[in-house]
Amino acid sequence: MLVVMQKNTTQSEIDQVKQYLIDNDFDFHQSTGANHTIIGVIGDTATFPTAGLEQLSGVLVVFKIPEDKSGRT
């Protein structure tokens, strides 16, 4: 799952998203670019509802990465 933050997101808003993920037993990797911060969520997100995360201040959009159906490991 990827969390894309709005362009002018504050550090406090980013920290709030990180704490939300920690509270829900996820790990994450942050990538900060010139215009956006992207947080890659690590863990089993298949059944995790994104509505609460999407409502946090500073969140632009949440993308779920589709499950790989190829059977490859």
C-alpha positions in Angstrom: 0.0 0.0 0.0 1.2 3.5 -0.8 0.2 6.7 1.0 0.8 9.8 -1.0 0.9 13.0 1.0 -0.3 16.4 -0.2 2.3 18.8 -1.6 2.5 21.1 1.4 2.2 18.5 4.1 3.7 19.4 7.5 6.1 17.1 9.4 3.5 16.9 12.1 0.9 15.5 9.5 3.5 13.0 8.3 4.2 11.9 11.8 0.5 11.4 12.5 0.3 9.1 9.5 3.3 7.2 10.7 1.9 6.8 14.2 -1.4 5.6 12.7 0.4 2.9 10.8 2.4 1.9 13.8 -0.8 1.7 15.9 -2.2 -0.7 13.3 0.9 -2.9 13.4 2.5 -1.8 10.1 6.0 -0.8 9.2 6.8 1.7 6.5 9.4 3.3 4.3 9.3 7.0 3.6 10.4 8.6 0.4 10.5 12.4 0.3 10.6 14.1 -3.1 10.5 17.6 -4.3 6.7 17.8 -4.3 5.4 14.8 -2.4 6.2 12.4 0.4 5.3 8.8 -0.3 5.0 6.3 2.5 5.3 2.7 1.5 3.4 0.5 3.9 4.9 -2.9 4.8 2.7 -5.6 6.0 -0.5 -7.5 5.1 -2.7 -4.7 3.8 -5.1 -6.9 1.8 -8.0 -6.6 4.2 -7.0 -3.4 5.9 -9.7 -0.7 5.4 -8.1 2.5 4.1 -10.9 4.9 5.1 -9.4 6.0 8.4 -6.0 6.6 6.8 -7.5 8.5 3.9 -9.2 10.9 6.4 -6.0 11.9 8.1 -4.8 15.5 7.5 -2.3 15.8 4.7 -3.1 12.5 3.0 -3.7 13.0 -0.8 -4.5 9.4 -1.8 -4.0 5.8 -0.6 -3.2 3.2 -3.3 -3.5 -0.5 -2.5 -1.1 -2.7 -4.5 -3.0 -5.5 -6.2 -2.2 -9.0 -5.0 0.0 -11.0 -7.4 -2.2 -13.8 -8.8 0.6 -15.3 -10.9 1.6 -17.8 -8.2 5.2 -16.8 -8.4 7.2 -16.5 -5.2 
